[in-house]
């Protein structure tokens, strides 16, 4: 992956798939990119318009988006997750008139791309991630300091992301609170998650749209998108 010269090599973060994940869930995919110099404490009318236009976009493309989202919904069942695939829930609530509550420009932008594609995505404050990221399969003892629920134990079979010994997210449970992106975040990691049914091109299209919008709106400087496939 290309890294801008002004950043130290130690600031570079890579994503690795653990052998247990590759053997248990072959075909699972993660695409990711680093976004540098994010101006996340400003107001962006373009992003407000992006959010405003979401209901009409989802309604106009409802059938295709829901069909794409169904693939990860099926994968959630393979994971044994008790949680509903929340992207599907967000799509349906958007169609039913739910109003999105603005959080901050980076989070809002990624939310819009998620619904454009019906694809599960996440973002984390890169400066709160101390080591490379490893993606593995939970044994039922791993703890996640969840962004909303406090400390939870991951179910056996859940797919998690960790940096060092710290679990920073679960595909079926969501992210931790420690790496959440806030108005103060200046360098962030954006991730897209794909089920074995999802194509590489599907993930890359969403990540490329994300990078394009960050750049077009002068919100941040994206680095090259990379992908890992189990």
C-alpha positions in Angstrom: 0.0 0.0 0.0 1.3 3.5 -0.8 2.0 5.7 2.2 2.6 9.4 1.9 6.2 10.3 2.5 5.5 12.6 5.4 4.3 9.8 7.6 6.7 7.5 9.4 6.8 3.8 8.5 5.7 3.0 12.0 2.4 4.9 11.4 1.5 2.5 8.7 -1.2 -0.1 9.7 -1.7 -3.4 7.8 -4.6 -5.9 8.1 -3.9 -9.6 8.4 -6.3 -12.6 8.4 -5.6 -15.2 11.0 -5.4 -18.9 9.8 -8.5 -19.8 11.9 -10.5 -17.3 10.0 -9.3 -18.5 6.6 -10.2 -22.1 7.4 -13.6 -21.4 9.0 -14.9 -18.7 6.7 -13.2 -19.0 3.3 -14.2 -16.2 0.9 -14.8 -13.7 3.7 -13.3 -10.3 2.6 -12.1 -7.0 4.1 -11.2 -3.9 2.0 -9.6 -1.0 3.8 -8.0 2.4 3.3 -6.4 5.0 5.5 -7.7 8.6 5.3 -5.2 11.2 6.4 -5.5 14.9 7.4 -9.2 14.6 8.0 -10.9 17.9 8.8 -13.7 16.5 10.9 -14.6 19.5 12.9 -16.0 21.6 10.0 -19.4 21.8 8.4 -19.8 20.3 4.9 -23.0 21.2 3.0 -22.2 18.5 0.5 -22.4 15.8 3.1 -25.6 17.3 4.5 -27.0 17.0 1.0 -25.7 13.5 0.7 -27.7 12.5 3.8 -30.7 14.5 2.7 -30.8 12.6 -0.6 -30.4 9.1 0.9 -34.1 8.2 1.2 -34.8 9.0 -2.4 -31.7 7.1 -3.5 -32.5 4.0 -1.5 -36.1 4.1 -2.7 -35.0 4.4 -6.4 -32.6 1.5 -6.0 -34.4 -0.5 -3.4 -34.5 -3.9 -5.0 -30.8 -4.0 -6.0 -29.6 -2.6 -2.6 -31.7 -5.1 -0.6 -30.6 -8.0 -2.7 -27.0 -7.1 -2.0 -27.6 -6.7 1.7 -29.3 -10.1 1.9 -25.9 -11.8 1.2 -24.4 -10.5 4.5 -27.7 -11.3 6.2 -27.3 -14.9 5.3 -23.6 -14.8 6.5 -24.8 -13.5 9.9 -26.7 -16.8 10.2 -23.5 -18.7 9.5 -21.8 -16.7 12.2 -24.5 -17.8 14.7 -25.2 -14.1 15.4 -28.2 -13.2 17.5 -28.0 -9.7 16.1 -30.0 -8.6 13.0 -27.9 -7.4 10.1 -28.2 -3.7 11.0 -27.5 -2.4 7.5 -30.7 -4.1 6.4 -32.5 -2.6 9.3 -31.2 0.9 8.4 -32.2 0.5 4.8 -35.8 -0.5 5.8 -36.1 2.2 8.4 -34.8 4.8 5.8 -37.5 3.6 3.4 -40.0 4.0 6.3 -39.0 7.7 6.8 -36.5 7.4 9.7 -34.5 10.6 10.0 -30.7 10.1 10.4 -29.1 12.0 13.2 -25.9 13.8 12.1 -22.8 12.7 14.0 -19.7 14.1 12.2 -18.7 14.5 8.6 -16.5 11.3 8.3 -19.1 9.1 10.0 -21.9 10.6 8.0 -20.1 10.2 4.7 -19.4 6.5 5.4 -23.0 5.9 6.5 -24.2 7.3 3.2 -21.9 5.0 1.3 -23.0 2.0 3.4 -26.6 2.6 2.3 -25.7 3.4 -1.3 -24.3 -0.1 -1.5 -26.1 -2.1 1.2 -22.6 -2.9 2.5 -21.3 -3.2 6.1 -18.6 -0.7 6.7 -16.7 0.7 9.7 -14.3 3.4 10.6 -11.8 3.9 13.4 -9.5 6.6 14.7 -6.1 5.5 13.5 -4.2 7.3 16.3 -5.9 5.0 18.8 -4.7 1.9 17.0 -1.2 1.1 18.2 -0.4 -2.1 16.2 -1.3 -3.9 13.0 -4.8 -5.3 12.8 -5.5 -9.0 12.9 -8.9 -10.5 12.0 -9.8 -13.8 13.7 -12.6 -16.0 15.0 -13.7 -15.7 18.6 -13.6 -18.6 20.9 -16.2 -17.2 23.3 -13.9 -15.5 25.7 -12.9 -12.4 23.9 -14.1 -9.1 25.4 -15.1 -6.0 23.4 -15.6 -2.6 25.1 -18.6 -1.8 22.9 -19.4 1.7 21.7 -22.9 1.5 23.1 -23.3 -1.6 25.2 -20.2 -1.5 27.5 -18.1 -4.6 28.0 -19.5 -7.6 26.2 -18.2 -11.2 25.5 -18.1 -12.2 21.9 -20.0 -15.4 20.9 -17.9 -18.4 19.6 -17.6 -18.1 15.9 -17.9 -14.3 15.8 -15.3 -12.5 13.5 -13.3 -9.9 15.4 -10.6 -7.3 14.7 -7.9 -6.7 17.2 -4.8 -4.5 17.5 -2.3 -6.1 19.8 -4.5 -7.8 22.5 -7.3 -5.3 22.2 -10.5 -6.3 20.3 -11.6 -3.2 18.4 -14.6 -4.5 16.6 -16.8 -7.5 15.8 -18.4 -7.9 12.4 -21.7 -8.9 14.0 -21.6 -6.8 17.2 -20.0 -3.6 16.0 -17.0 -1.4 17.0 -15.5 -0.5 20.3 -15.7 2.9 22.0 -12.0 3.5 22.3 -11.3 3.9 18.5 -14.5 5.7 17.6 -14.1 8.6 15.1 -14.9 12.0 16.6 -14.6 15.6 15.6 -11.0 15.5 16.9 -10.0 12.5 14.7 -7.4 13.4 12.1 -6.4 10.1 10.6 -8.9 7.3 10.2 -9.2 3.7 9.0 -12.2 2.8 6.8 -13.1 -0.8 6.4 -15.7 -2.6 4.2 -16.7 -6.2 5.1 -17.8 -8.7 2.5 -19.5 -12.1 2.9 -18.2 -15.1 0.8 -21.0 -14.4 -1.6 -19.9 -10.8 -2.2 -17.5 -10.0 -5.0 -14.2 -8.3 -4.7 -15.5 -5.7 -7.2 -18.5 -4.9 -4.9 -16.3 -4.0 -1.9 -13.8 -2.1 -4.1 -16.6 0.0 -5.6 -17.8 1.1 -2.2 -14.3 1.9 -1.0 -13.5 3.8 -4.2 -16.7 5.9 -3.8 -15.6 6.6 -0.2 -12.1 7.7 -1.2 -13.6 9.8 -4.1 -16.0 11.6 -1.8 -13.4 12.3 0.9 -11.2 13.8 -1.8 -13.9 15.6 -3.6 -15.3 17.3 -0.5 -11.7 18.1 0.8 -12.6 16.2 3.9 -9.4 14.1 3.9 -6.6 12.6 1.8 -7.2 8.9 1.0 -4.5 6.3 0.5 -4.8 3.4 -1.8 -7.5 0.8 -1.1 -6.2 -2.7 -0.2 -8.2 -5.9 0.2 -7.7 -9.2 2.1 -9.7 -12.3 1.1 -9.8 -15.5 3.2 
